[in-house]
Amino acid sequence: MQNKNFIQRSLKSVWHPCSQMKHYEQNNLIPIKRAKGVWLYDFDGNKYLDATSSWWVNLFGHNQPLIKAKIKKQIDLLEHSMIAGLTHEPVIELSEQLAKLTKLGHCFYGSDGANAIEIAIKMSTHFWRQNKQQRKNKLVYLRKSYHGETLGALAVTSIPIFKESYKDLLKNHIQINSPDWRDRSAEETKEEFAEKKLDELRSLLKKRHNSISAIIVEPLVQCAGGMAMHSKNYLIGLAKMCQEFDVHLIADEIAVGFGRTGSMFAFQQAKIIPDFLCLSKGLTGGYLPLSVVLTTKTIYQAFYHNDTRQGFLHSHSYTGNPLACAAALATLSIFKNKKIIQSNRQKTKMINALLTDLKTLPIHNLRNLGMIWAFEIDKKINPEKILKYCHQHGLLIRPIGLTFYLMPPYCIKESEAKFMLDVLTRGIRNAS
């Protein structure tokens, strides 16, 4: 069997991320040969529905013809040139389109999500230094947050399993309670709970705003923190407080941007504009690594100076790569020409109508926002048993502890959604 050969080769040569390699000796890797639409295919011809959009990046399904065509056209023109002292058409066009979509401008490009966070937090603290307020160098972040695993991003990530081995390398920032509505009391509404968390934040800002550079938040959904969802009222109050206390607001939309929450960007549901917007993952439709930070004219002007040393000197070898920018431009054209946001709203209704059997199972906190579904299984159920069943029956999922979630590609059809939910339902029943 070809699968076995590729598994053995991978285990000898590849150190897989976010994994305990020893576990793969019993729980085999799945070697993928090709993909199309929502399906991944292994070397023995088995297919698996990609219910996580390959770590939330593959928005429109695999082997997307429009994105492929845009990359192929670009590769015959310019595969790469640095944009320090140079520029090119794809990066200009992409920056213009993103500015129009977000009401922000001055795009600073990076390689991936964690790199975007590094850019935003460096730019924020550097801004205050440029304005003679060096004391403002602390960041506020939420419990259950995940912003990446480079050292700056990890310092504002709260999940212990990622941080504990590196705590001696990390700057100590300020953690506050999450507005995750699962934590509210039975008597509280989601909005009341959000207001309580905002009151806690106000108390902190009154005391320490002179030392705080920025507050960083994943708008509406803290994904890696267990798909923790919060009211848009929290974002509205947060933005007002940032203005009141002269603190930047960093919106990390690496996972939730590009239609995942039901609007193009999650912050738009609160009708606010952050000081920094971090984008990656779905930016290129899952084709090439690329991230971008958009910010305001005020922040940009703080670095506009005759002295090079007064500029923002962060860099990355592949900043604004033309092929990645071409893929991102294709992504934006699909959103516009295929009316993806409107289509997703119909698909959300369709999938919600198929949840009847799932609701009868021993699960808790079944929740939905846009094209994200999540719930917790009963503590008596072994999540590994569910995971194994699903993989054996053609469904690729990746639970976060007891939290199971579905974030399928936007091209999913009703028959495929039924398959996805049927296999997951049977998997939970089999493990119960």
RAZITA-V839414 format. One record per helix or strand of 2 or more residues. SS is the DSSP state (a for helix, b for strand). FROM is the first residue (numbers start at 1). LEN is the number of residues. If there is no record, write none. Layout:
SS,FROM,LEN
SS,FROM,LEN
//
This chain:
a,2,12
a,21,5
b,32,6
b,39,4
b,47,4
a,53,4
a,65,11
a,89,14
b,105,6
a,113,18
b,138,5
a,151,4
a,160,10
b,174,3
a,181,3
a,190,22
b,212,6
b,221,2
b,228,2
a,232,13
b,248,5
a,266,5
b,276,4
a,281,4
b,291,5
a,297,5
a,308,3
a,322,16
a,340,14
a,358,3
b,363,7
b,372,6
a,383,10
b,395,2
b,403,4
a,414,18
//
